[in-house]
Amino acid sequence: MANLTMLIEKLIVIQGHFVPSDAGKLFVTQYSANEQPAKQAVLFLPSIFEEMNLCRAVVAKQAQFLSEQGFNVYCLDYFGCGDSEGEILEANADIWQQNILDTVHWLKQKGEQHLTLWGMRFGALLACQKLQDIHQVMPVKQLVWWKPVLKGKQFMTQFLRLKQAASMMQGQQNVKWREHILAGNTTEVAGYEICAELLGSIDSLHIPTENPEGLAPDFTVAWLELSANKITPVIQKLIDGWGGSVLNVSCFEGSAFWQIPEIFEQRFLHQPMLDALQQRPVLEEQKGELQC
């Protein structure tokens, strides 16, 4: 009977919700432990394009683990992405920022009281854009970044290289694809239709160089720098700008699973992520994967 009770207590309920927004309905997947009060809500903000798809299984496993520890985890699909309404051609970064706000309003209506924003790659960049507005709706206790994109323009430069490589393989002439798209020529890149509005809105984003004002006094950022073994000068500059007591960086060696198919779990990240959410020092060593 004791074993059965333990099994029931760790039963994870996975639910899908459609959240209203001005652009269209947003699909949110909720992971929660059966009849266990949540310690806090964790809203996962994914990357975009193929990175979003390649991360899904890893994120789902991480969300299930966190829900077993008493967290309610919500995974958002932006407008025009995943199972949300709309097409990528209709989307832009401003709409996605509003999607986050709309979802936080919905979480508040559900009774959630404390919020952690967990951003993967481009999602970490998006999470920084309207922090004060989000905090006014629900107190933001913490940000957790997984391999954050620091500048939207750099992210899109790397993405557009896929188009350049494909064009060269087909023997086409060299084209400056960013200029081509921003001139009003919608272009397919790796299966996604990229228009000027979408490209321009992403290009304009960057992670602030200093800690945003107006947040909770105990607000922190846990930065998990994945597929890396040291803190770079660029990262150190951000640490100095935000303050070492606010921005804490831990480096993890391992596969860049957001770029590689057929990676379904990164179990070595489970405990460090839990430590980050509980605002404990991240483990110095986890099966040889963590080095910093």
N, C-alpha and C positions, 0 to 999 in steps of 0.2 A: 504493500500500500504506500509506503514511504517513497519507493522508486516511482510509482505511478504519479504521486503528487508532484514529485520533482519534474517529471516529464510534462505534466500539465502546466506547471508554472513556467516552463521554458518554451511553451508552444508559441510560435510566432504567427501573428495574423498579418497577412498581406492584403491590402485593399487598394483598389483603384478609384480615383475621384476625378471628376471634371470640375475645375474651378473657373468661375466666370471671370472674364476680363473684357476690356473694350475691344481688343483685337479679335478675340475668339476664345473658345473654351480651352483651358489648359489641363493637360493630363498630369496628375500627381499620384505617385505610388507611395503608399504608407506602409511602414514596417513597425509593428508594435507588439509587445509581449502581452499575452492574454491576461486581462484583468490586473495588470500591474500598473500602478501609477507611474507616470513618466517623470524622470528627473528633470528633463528639459527637452525641448524640441530641437531637432537638427534638420535644417533644410539643405539638401544637396543641390548644388548648381553645377550642371555638367558642362563639359566643353561642347564644341559644335562640330558640324561636318562629321567626317568618319571617326574622329576621336571620340565623339559621343557614343557611337555604336560599339567601338572596340573596348570601351571602359565598362559597359553595362554589367557584365557578369561579375567583374571584380567589385564594382560598387554594390551590387545586390548582396553579395556575400558579406561585405563589410557592414552593410545596413542591417542584415540579419544578426550579425554578431553584436552590434551595438544595441539592437532592440532586446536581445537576451540580457543585456546589462542594465536595462531599465530606461533606455532612451526611446522616444518616438522619432523615427527617421522618415522624412518626406523627400522624395526625389522628383524634381520638377522637370517636365519637358517644356521648353520654350515654345512660343507660338511659331508655327512653321517647321517644327522639329519633332521627331519621335511620334508619339500618339496624340499630340495636341492638334487643334485645328489649324488650318492655314498652310500655305506653301512658303518655302524659303524665299522665293521672289517677293513675297509680300512682307517679309520681316526685315527688321533692322535692330541695331543695338539699343536704340531708344525704346522700342517696343519691348525688348527683352528685359530691360531695366524695370519697366512698368509691370511686366509679368511677375517679377520678384516681389514688388510692392503689393500687387493684387493677391499673391499667394500668402504673404505675411498677414494681410488683412483677414484672409480666410482662416489662417491658423489661429488668429486671435479669436475669431468667432467660434472656433472649435474648443476654445478654453485653454489653449497653450499660453504660457506666461513668460517663459524665458527662451531666448533663441540663440542658437549657434548657426552661423552660415558656413557651410562646408563647400568650398569651391574647388573643382578639378580643372586645371589648366585655364582655359578661357573663362570658365565659371568663376574662378578666383578673381580674375580681372573685373568681371561684371559685378561681383559682390562689393567691390570698393566704391562703386560709382555713386550710389545714393544711400550711403550708410546712415547719414543723419536723418533722412526721411524715414528709413526703415526703423531706426531706433525710436522715432516718435510714435510709431504704431505699436511696436513691441520691443522691450529692451534687448539690445544685441549684446549678449554676454561675451561673445568670442567669434573670431574668424578662424577657420582652419583651411589652409591652402595646401593643395597637393600639386606640386610642380607648377606654380602659377606662371601664367603668361604676363610679362611685365609691361609690354607695349603691344597694342592691337596692330599697329602697322608692321611690326616685326613678325607677328604671327601670320598676317596675311601675305607678307613677302615669302615666307616659307611655304605657305599654301599655294601661292601662284607659281612657285617653282615646279609644282606638279604639272601645271599646264605647259610651262616652258619645256619641260622634259618630254611630255607627250608630243608636242609640236615638232621638236627636233627629231624624234624617232620617226615621225611621218614625213620628214623632209620639208617641212614648211619653213618659210622665212622667219627670221627673228622678229618677234613682236614684243613691244613693251606693254605687257598685259595690264598693269595697273593703270597706265595712262589710257589704254584702249577702253577699259571698263569705265573709268571715271568720265570719259568722253561721251558716255551714254550707250555703249555697246554691251548689252548683257551677254555674258560668256559662260559656257559650261566648263567647270573645273572639277575634275575627279567626280563627276556625276551630280554636281550641284550648280544650279544657275545663279551666278553672281552678278548683281546689278550695281550701278553706281551708288545708289542710296545705301545699300547694305555694306559695300566696301568702304565707303566714306565714313560711315558711322562706326565701324570697327577700327579703322585707321586712327580715329580721334581719341581712342581710349588709352589710358595708361594708369598704372598703380601710382597713387600719390607718393611723393618723396618724404612726406611727413605724416605723423599720426593725425587723422581727422579730428577736429574739435567737436564737442557736443555729445560725446559718447560717455558711457559709464566710467567712473574712476578706476574700476578694476578690469576694464576692457583689455583683452590680450589677443594676439595673433600667434597661432601655432603654424609654422611653415614647415611642411614636410617636403624637402627637396629630394625628389625621387630620381633614381638612375644617376646619382651623383655621389662623389666621395669627398668633396670639399666645398667650402664657402668661397664663392668667387668675389672679386672686388665689387662687382655690381650689386651682389647680395649684401655685402658688408656695408656699402653706401646706404642701402635702404635700412639696414639695422641701425646705423648711426642716426639716420633721419627720423625714424619712428621711435627710437629709444630701445635699448636692449632689454629693459624691463617690460616692454610691450610686445615687441616682435622677437619671437624665439624660433631659431632655425635649427633643424636637424636634418642631416644628410643620410640618404639611404642608397646603397648600391643595389642594383637589380635591373630587371628588364623594363624597358619603356613600353609598358603594356598598352598604352593609349595609341601606339603605333603598330602593334604586332597582333595579328589574329591568333585565335585559339589559346589565349591566356584567360583562364576563367576564375582564378583566385590568387590573391597575394596575401596568404595567411600571416606572413611575418609582419604585416602592417596592422593587424588587428589590435594587438596590445599597445603599440605606440599611439595609435589613434585614440584608444580608450584613455591612455595616460594624458593625451593632449586635451581631451574633452573634460577630464577631471582636473585639469590644470596642475598636473604633477609633472616633474621632470621626465622627459621622454627617455626611454631606456637607452643606455649607452651601447648596448650590444643585443642583437636579436638574431640568433642563428647565423651570425657572421654577415648579416645583410646591412647592418647599420654602422656606418663609420663617419665620423665628423671631427 
